[in-house]
Amino acid sequence: MDCTPPARPFLADPRPEAQFHPAKMGKATLFRGAGLLVGLNAFEPGQAHASHAHAGTDKLYVVLDGEGEFEVAGEQRRLGPGGQVFAAAGVAHGVRNVGSGRLLVLAVMGPPPGAG
């Protein structure tokens, strides 16, 4: 596992790093260390990341752009920019872009899946 410091420890705006794809949600990793993974999840309108869980990994979503429907442990909420969603390790969670534009979500996981 690569635990070296990131080449760019300061990032004023992660949006230019987003990778949107027409067929499925796009992912871009901003940082991965032994205890933390930070990435971008990019959704075109209608795209989703089906409900899933990570054993031993907590997750935080922060909506940067757009509007999404988030599910955690069977509860659903619609959130826009600045909205935050927390899913503890082992708790099912998912995302769907329910807006008419793109949805960009910062995803923070600790520790990263597969670490340890």
C-alpha positions in Angstrom: 0.0 0.0 0.0 1.3 3.5 -0.9 1.5 5.5 2.3 3.7 8.3 0.9 2.7 11.9 1.3 0.5 13.2 -1.5 2.3 15.0 -4.4 -0.1 17.9 -3.8 -0.9 18.2 -0.1 -3.0 21.3 -0.7 -5.9 21.3 -3.1 -8.0 24.5 -3.2 -10.8 22.9 -5.4 -11.1 19.2 -6.1 -13.7 19.7 -8.9 -11.3 19.7 -11.8 -10.2 16.2 -10.7 -13.7 14.7 -11.3 -14.0 12.0 -13.9 -17.6 11.8 -15.3 -18.5 8.8 -17.5 -21.7 8.4 -19.6 -22.2 4.7 -18.6 -21.5 4.7 -14.9 -20.5 6.7 -11.8 -16.9 8.0 -12.2 -14.3 7.8 -9.4 -11.1 9.8 -8.9 -8.8 9.2 -5.9 -7.4 12.4 -4.4 -5.4 10.7 -1.6 -4.9 7.3 -0.2 -2.8 6.6 2.9 -2.7 3.8 5.5 -5.7 5.3 7.4 -7.6 7.5 5.0 -8.9 7.5 1.4 -10.3 10.7 -0.2 -12.0 10.6 -3.5 -14.6 12.1 -5.8 -17.7 10.3 -6.9 -19.1 11.8 -10.1 -22.6 11.1 -11.3 -24.4 12.1 -14.5 -28.2 12.6 -14.1 -29.9 9.3 -13.2 -26.7 7.4 -12.3 -26.4 5.7 -8.9 -24.1 3.8 -6.6 -26.2 0.9 -5.3 -26.5 0.3 -1.6 -23.5 -1.4 -0.2 -21.5 -1.6 3.0 -17.8 -1.6 4.0 -16.7 -3.8 6.9 -14.3 -2.0 9.2 -14.5 1.3 7.2 -16.4 4.5 8.1 -17.5 6.8 5.3 -18.3 10.5 4.9 -20.0 12.0 1.8 -20.0 15.7 1.2 -22.0 17.1 -1.7 -19.9 19.5 -3.7 -22.3 20.1 -6.7 -25.7 18.9 -7.7 -28.5 17.1 -5.8 -28.5 13.5 -4.7 -30.7 11.1 -2.8 -28.6 9.3 -0.2 -29.6 6.2 1.7 -28.1 5.1 5.0 -29.4 2.0 6.9 -32.7 2.2 4.9 -33.3 5.9 5.5 -33.3 8.2 2.5 -32.6 12.0 2.3 -32.2 14.4 -0.5 -29.2 16.7 -0.2 -27.6 19.5 -2.1 -24.2 21.4 -1.9 -22.8 21.3 1.6 -24.9 18.3 2.6 -23.1 15.6 4.6 -23.8 11.9 5.0 -22.2 9.6 7.5 -22.2 5.8 7.2 -20.5 3.8 10.0 -18.6 0.7 9.2 -20.8 -2.2 8.2 -23.9 0.1 7.6 -25.5 -0.1 4.1 -25.4 3.2 2.1 -26.0 4.3 -1.5 -26.3 7.4 -3.7 -28.5 8.4 -6.7 -28.3 11.6 -8.7 -31.9 12.8 -8.7 -31.1 16.3 -10.1 -31.2 17.5 -13.7 -27.4 18.3 -13.6 -24.3 16.5 -12.6 -23.7 15.4 -9.0 -20.2 15.6 -7.5 -19.6 14.1 -4.1 -16.4 14.1 -2.0 -16.0 10.6 -0.4 -13.8 10.1 2.7 -13.2 6.7 4.0 -11.2 5.6 7.0 -9.4 3.3 7.0 -9.5 2.6 3.3 -11.1 -0.6 2.2 -8.6 -3.4 2.1 -6.2 -1.7 4.5 -4.7 -3.8 7.2 
